[in-house]
Amino acid sequence: MTSEEIKDALKQVKYPGFSRDIVSFGLVRAAAFVDGTAKVSLALTTSDPKIPLHLKQEIEKCLRALPGVRATVIDVAVTPAKPAAGGANLGGNASAPKTIKYAVAIASGKGGVGKSTFAVNLACALAQLLTAQGRPGRVGLMDCDIYGPSVPLMIGLDGRPLVEGDNLLPMEKNGVKVMSMGFLVDDNTPVVWRGPMIMKTIQQFVQNVKWGELDILIVDLPPGTGDAQLSLVQTLPLDGAVLVTTPQPAATNVARKGGLMFQKVNVPLLGVAENMSYFLDPSGQKHALFGEGGGKKTADSLGTVLLGQVPLIPEIRAGGDAGQPVVVSAPDSVAGKIFRDIGDTLLAQLARKTAPAIV
């Protein structure tokens, strides 16, 4: 029996709380078969003592079912997770830049709710707020939508990033440092990748991009709870996540599942943003085209807060298509003020989260 055959068998063993196996997570460091004994070595990063024990039992059960295996040796090396890190690093290979103060994921669960539009405008709003505090150039935006990167279009950037040594230099616009797969592939080239390639790309976006000193890195996730999301929590300790949804149940039900995923991997939910909350006509009247109350209901069910309600207005869409986010082109508009209010709330939440306790 070869080591590869043992690893193939171990693909039956799922990491607790995930539908994904320990091999694809990169947790199996070595496998061998010697004189009837199957030997497996794992490396984990976790603060939950139940996880190593559970995995050891499941691996034992899996190996004992293999023909010819008379004994097993299972070595599990555990590195304690740092309590201050928001994310749940599974594999011990995280090396997030120490120059990033806060990292916040923007997620939706469901596609088509305007998550990337929200992320771009929020990043620009945060840049405006920090510049007003005398801290310009301290916001980053990492576009992790590998298959359909739209951030470059929405923020008005094109071309290729420069390379410095082994690192890529993020491109910059409106006071925001940006990295996206959209900078690295041709517009007419579809990205047809499997999970491990997505994981590697996200790891490189975290570890091999020279972000510099950032107060906050906004991470725009693709819809769903798949490879990109799991790769991120494995690579970058997140200080929190924001869920973007529209008001109707078709969106809020999926957003809630996304929120539960973050809770399962110990990423704090900073709040829910309700996008396309209402249509604002020229007379100033509000029309609830997609229903009402979905964002608040989702926030309540997840034990978090509703950060704000972004209206459905043509200026937001037009700004994204033209590469001029509404926060930049019309900072004093209703939408501009709402995005800045959400940004202000987020910064205050993050500051409270890391403030020393008063005894």
C-alpha positions as CSV (number, residue, x, y, z in Angstrom):
1,M,0.0,0.0,0.0
2,T,1.4,3.4,-1.0
3,S,1.2,6.7,0.8
4,E,-1.1,8.0,-1.9
5,E,-3.5,5.2,-1.4
6,I,-3.6,6.0,2.3
7,K,-4.3,9.7,1.5
8,D,-7.1,8.7,-0.9
9,A,-8.7,6.8,1.9
10,L,-8.4,9.7,4.3
11,K,-10.5,11.8,2.0
12,Q,-13.4,10.2,3.7
13,V,-12.5,12.0,7.0
14,K,-14.2,15.4,7.1
15,Y,-13.0,18.3,9.3
16,P,-15.6,18.9,12.0
17,G,-18.2,21.4,10.9
18,F,-17.2,21.2,7.3
19,S,-18.2,19.1,4.3
20,R,-14.6,19.2,3.2
21,D,-12.0,16.5,4.0
22,I,-8.7,16.8,5.8
23,V,-6.6,16.0,2.8
24,S,-7.9,18.8,0.6
25,F,-7.5,21.1,3.6
26,G,-3.8,20.3,3.5
27,L,-3.8,18.9,7.1
28,V,-2.1,15.6,6.3
29,R,1.6,16.2,6.4
30,A,2.8,12.5,5.8
31,A,1.4,9.0,5.3
32,A,3.2,5.7,5.1
33,F,2.6,1.9,5.3
34,V,5.3,-0.2,6.9
35,D,5.0,-3.9,7.8
36,G,1.2,-3.8,8.2
37,T,1.3,-0.5,10.1
38,A,-0.3,2.6,8.6
39,K,1.4,5.8,9.8
40,V,-0.2,9.3,9.4
41,S,1.0,12.7,10.5
42,L,-1.3,15.7,10.8
43,A,-0.7,19.4,11.7
44,L,-3.6,21.4,13.1
45,T,-4.1,24.9,14.4
46,T,-7.0,25.0,16.8
47,S,-7.9,26.0,20.4
48,D,-10.6,23.3,20.6
49,P,-9.2,20.2,22.3
50,K,-12.1,18.1,21.0
51,I,-11.0,18.5,17.4
52,P,-7.7,16.6,17.5
53,L,-9.3,13.8,19.5
54,H,-12.2,13.5,17.1
55,L,-10.0,13.5,14.0
56,K,-7.7,10.9,15.6
57,Q,-10.7,8.6,16.2
58,E,-12.0,9.1,12.6
59,I,-8.6,8.4,11.1
60,E,-8.2,5.3,13.2
61,K,-11.6,4.0,12.0
62,C,-10.7,4.8,8.4
63,L,-7.3,3.2,8.4
64,R,-8.5,0.0,10.2
65,A,-11.0,-0.6,7.4
66,L,-8.2,-0.8,4.8
67,P,-7.0,-4.3,3.8
68,G,-3.7,-5.4,5.3
69,V,-3.6,-2.7,8.0
70,R,-2.9,-4.5,11.3
71,A,-1.8,-1.4,13.4
72,T,-1.9,2.4,13.2
73,V,0.3,5.2,14.3
74,I,-1.4,8.6,14.2
75,D,0.6,11.7,15.1
76,V,-1.4,14.9,15.5
77,A,0.7,18.1,16.0
78,V,-1.5,20.9,17.4
79,T,-0.6,24.6,17.4
80,P,-2.9,26.6,19.7
81,A,-4.8,29.2,17.8
82,K,-4.2,32.8,19.1
83,P,-7.3,34.0,21.0
84,A,-7.0,37.5,19.4
85,A,-7.3,36.1,15.9
86,G,-10.8,36.3,14.6
87,G,-10.4,33.4,12.1
88,A,-10.2,29.7,12.6
89,N,-7.0,28.6,11.0
90,L,-7.3,24.9,10.2
91,G,-3.9,24.0,8.8
92,G,-1.3,26.0,10.6
93,N,0.0,27.6,7.3
94,A,-1.3,31.1,7.9
95,S,1.2,33.9,7.7
96,A,-1.0,37.0,7.4
97,P,0.9,40.3,7.1
98,K,1.5,41.9,10.5
99,T,1.0,45.3,8.8
100,I,-2.8,44.8,8.5
101,K,-4.6,46.0,11.6
102,Y,-8.1,44.7,10.8
103,A,-9.3,42.3,8.1
104,V,-13.1,42.2,7.3
105,A,-14.9,39.9,4.9
106,I,-17.8,41.1,2.9
107,A,-20.1,38.1,2.1
108,S,-23.5,37.4,0.8
109,G,-24.2,33.7,0.4
110,K,-26.3,34.5,-2.6
111,G,-25.2,36.2,-5.8
112,G,-26.9,39.2,-7.4
113,V,-27.4,41.2,-4.2
114,G,-24.8,43.9,-5.1
115,K,-22.1,42.7,-2.7
116,S,-19.1,43.8,-4.8
117,T,-20.8,47.2,-5.4
118,F,-21.2,47.5,-1.6
119,A,-17.6,46.4,-0.9
120,V,-16.2,49.0,-3.4
121,N,-18.2,51.8,-2.0
122,L,-17.5,50.8,1.6
123,A,-13.8,50.7,1.0
124,C,-13.9,54.2,-0.6
125,A,-16.0,55.5,2.3
126,L,-13.5,54.1,4.8
127,A,-10.7,55.7,2.9
128,Q,-12.5,59.1,3.1
129,L,-13.0,58.6,6.9
130,L,-9.4,57.7,7.6
131,T,-8.0,60.4,5.3
132,A,-10.1,62.9,7.3
133,Q,-8.4,61.5,10.5
134,G,-5.0,62.1,8.9
135,R,-4.5,58.5,7.9
136,P,-4.5,58.4,4.0
137,G,-3.7,55.2,2.0
138,R,-4.6,52.9,4.9
139,V,-7.4,50.9,3.3
140,G,-7.0,47.8,1.2
141,L,-9.6,45.9,-1.0
142,M,-8.9,42.3,-1.9
143,D,-11.2,40.9,-4.6
144,C,-11.5,37.2,-3.9
145,D,-14.1,36.5,-6.6
146,I,-11.8,34.4,-8.7
147,Y,-14.3,33.4,-11.4
148,G,-16.0,36.8,-11.9
149,P,-13.9,39.7,-10.6
150,S,-15.8,42.9,-11.0
151,V,-13.9,45.2,-8.5
152,P,-11.5,46.6,-11.2
153,L,-14.4,47.8,-13.3
154,M,-16.3,49.3,-10.4
155,I,-13.4,51.2,-8.9
156,G,-12.0,52.3,-12.3
157,L,-8.7,50.4,-12.5
158,D,-7.2,48.4,-15.3
159,G,-3.7,47.3,-16.4
160,R,-1.3,45.0,-14.6
161,P,0.2,45.3,-11.1
162,L,3.9,45.9,-10.7
163,V,6.2,43.3,-9.3
164,E,8.7,44.0,-6.5
165,G,10.9,41.0,-5.8
166,D,8.6,38.1,-5.0
167,N,5.7,40.4,-4.3
168,L,2.9,42.1,-6.3
169,L,2.3,45.8,-5.6
170,P,-1.5,46.5,-5.3
171,M,-2.9,49.1,-7.6
172,E,-4.5,52.2,-6.1
173,K,-7.5,54.4,-6.7
174,N,-9.5,56.7,-4.5
175,G,-7.2,56.1,-1.6
176,V,-7.8,52.3,-1.7
177,K,-5.1,49.7,-2.5
178,V,-6.6,47.0,-4.7
179,M,-5.7,43.5,-5.7
180,S,-7.9,41.4,-8.0
181,M,-7.7,38.4,-10.3
182,G,-9.1,40.8,-12.9
183,F,-5.7,42.5,-13.1
184,L,-4.0,39.2,-13.8
185,V,-6.1,37.6,-16.5
186,D,-7.3,38.8,-19.9
187,D,-10.9,40.0,-20.2
188,N,-11.7,37.2,-22.7
189,T,-10.1,34.4,-20.6
190,P,-12.4,32.5,-18.3
191,V,-10.9,31.2,-15.1
192,V,-11.6,27.4,-15.0
193,W,-10.0,26.3,-11.8
194,R,-10.5,23.6,-9.2
195,G,-10.4,24.2,-5.4
196,P,-6.7,23.9,-4.7
197,M,-5.8,26.5,-7.3
198,I,-8.3,28.9,-5.7
199,M,-6.8,28.3,-2.3
200,K,-3.3,29.0,-3.6
201,T,-4.4,32.2,-5.3
202,I,-6.0,33.6,-2.1
203,Q,-3.0,32.6,-0.1
204,Q,-0.8,34.6,-2.5
205,F,-3.1,37.6,-2.4
206,V,-2.7,37.6,1.4
207,Q,1.0,36.7,1.7
208,N,2.6,37.8,-1.6
209,V,1.0,41.2,-2.1
210,K,2.9,44.2,-0.6
211,W,-0.1,45.8,1.1
212,G,2.0,48.0,3.4
213,E,0.5,49.5,6.5
214,L,-3.3,49.2,6.5
215,D,-5.8,50.1,9.1
216,I,-8.4,47.8,7.4
217,L,-8.4,45.3,4.6
218,I,-11.8,44.7,3.0
219,V,-12.1,41.3,1.5
220,D,-14.8,40.9,-1.2
221,L,-15.8,37.2,-1.2
222,P,-17.7,35.4,-4.0
223,P,-21.1,34.1,-3.2
224,G,-21.5,30.8,-1.4
225,T,-19.6,28.9,1.3
226,G,-17.1,27.0,-0.8
227,D,-13.4,27.0,-1.5
228,A,-12.7,30.7,-1.4
229,Q,-14.4,31.2,1.9
230,L,-12.7,28.3,3.6
231,S,-9.3,29.2,2.1
232,L,-9.7,32.7,3.5
233,V,-10.3,31.7,7.1
234,Q,-7.5,29.2,6.7
235,T,-5.0,31.9,5.5
236,L,-6.1,35.2,7.0
237,P,-7.3,35.7,10.6
238,L,-10.5,37.7,10.1
239,D,-11.6,40.3,12.6
240,G,-15.2,40.1,11.4
241,A,-17.6,39.7,8.5
242,V,-20.4,41.8,7.1
243,L,-23.3,40.1,5.4
244,V,-24.9,41.8,2.4
245,T,-28.5,40.9,1.5
246,T,-31.6,42.3,-0.2
247,P,-34.8,42.4,1.7
248,Q,-36.7,39.4,0.2
249,P,-36.6,35.9,1.7
250,A,-34.9,34.5,-1.4
251,A,-31.8,36.5,-0.4
252,T,-32.1,36.6,3.4
253,N,-32.4,32.8,3.8
254,V,-29.1,32.3,2.0
255,A,-27.4,35.2,3.8
256,R,-28.4,33.6,7.1
257,K,-26.6,30.4,6.1
258,G,-23.5,32.4,5.2
259,G,-23.6,34.0,8.6
260,L,-23.9,30.6,10.3
261,M,-20.8,29.5,8.4
262,F,-18.8,32.4,9.8
263,Q,-20.0,31.6,13.3
264,K,-19.0,28.0,12.8
265,V,-15.4,29.0,12.1
266,N,-15.3,31.6,14.9
267,V,-15.4,34.7,12.7
268,P,-17.4,37.5,14.5
269,L,-20.4,38.9,12.6
270,L,-20.1,42.7,12.6
271,G,-23.5,43.2,11.1
272,V,-25.9,42.9,8.2
273,A,-26.2,45.5,5.4
274,E,-29.5,45.6,3.5
275,N,-28.8,46.5,-0.1
276,M,-31.4,47.6,-2.6
277,S,-33.5,48.3,0.5
278,Y,-36.0,50.6,-1.2
279,F,-36.3,52.6,-4.4
280,L,-36.1,56.3,-3.9
281,D,-38.0,58.1,-6.6
282,P,-37.2,61.7,-7.8
283,S,-39.8,63.2,-5.3
284,G,-38.1,61.4,-2.4
285,Q,-40.7,58.8,-1.8
286,K,-39.6,55.3,-0.8
287,H,-40.9,52.2,-2.5
288,A,-40.2,48.7,-1.1
289,L,-39.7,46.9,-4.4
290,F,-38.2,43.8,-2.8
291,G,-40.2,43.7,0.5
292,E,-39.3,45.1,3.9
293,G,-37.5,44.1,7.0
294,G,-35.4,41.2,5.6
295,G,-32.1,42.7,6.7
296,K,-33.3,43.4,10.3
297,K,-34.8,39.9,10.6
298,T,-31.5,38.3,9.3
299,A,-29.5,40.4,11.8
300,D,-31.7,39.5,14.7
301,S,-31.7,35.7,13.8
302,L,-27.8,35.8,13.8
303,G,-27.5,37.9,17.0
304,T,-25.9,40.9,15.2
305,V,-27.0,44.4,14.1
306,L,-28.4,46.0,11.0
307,L,-25.6,48.3,9.8
308,G,-27.7,50.2,7.3
309,Q,-30.1,50.2,4.4
310,V,-28.7,51.2,1.0
311,P,-31.3,52.5,-1.4
312,L,-31.8,51.2,-5.0
313,I,-30.9,54.3,-7.0
314,P,-29.6,54.6,-10.6
315,E,-26.5,56.6,-9.4
316,I,-25.1,53.6,-7.6
317,R,-25.4,51.3,-10.7
318,A,-24.1,54.0,-13.0
319,G,-21.1,54.7,-10.8
320,G,-20.1,51.1,-10.8
321,D,-20.3,50.8,-14.5
322,A,-18.3,53.9,-15.0
323,G,-15.6,53.1,-12.5
324,Q,-16.7,56.1,-10.3
325,P,-18.2,54.8,-7.0
326,V,-21.1,56.9,-5.8
327,V,-19.2,57.6,-2.6
328,V,-16.6,59.4,-4.6
329,S,-18.7,60.9,-7.4
330,A,-21.5,62.1,-5.1
331,P,-20.1,62.0,-1.5
332,D,-23.0,64.2,-0.2
333,S,-25.7,62.1,-1.7
334,V,-28.0,59.9,0.3
335,A,-26.1,56.8,-0.7
336,G,-22.7,58.4,0.0
337,K,-23.7,59.4,3.5
338,I,-25.1,55.9,4.2
339,F,-21.9,54.2,3.2
340,R,-19.9,56.5,5.3
341,D,-22.2,55.9,8.3
342,I,-21.7,52.2,7.8
343,G,-17.9,52.6,7.6
344,D,-17.9,54.8,10.7
345,T,-19.9,52.1,12.6
346,L,-17.5,49.4,11.5
347,L,-14.4,51.3,12.6
348,A,-16.0,51.9,16.0
349,Q,-16.9,48.3,16.4
350,L,-13.4,47.1,15.5
351,A,-11.8,49.6,17.9
352,R,-14.0,48.4,20.7
353,K,-13.3,44.8,19.8
354,T,-9.5,45.3,20.4
355,A,-9.7,47.8,23.2
356,P,-8.1,46.6,26.4
357,A,-10.5,45.6,29.1
358,I,-11.0,48.0,32.0
359,V,-10.8,46.1,35.3
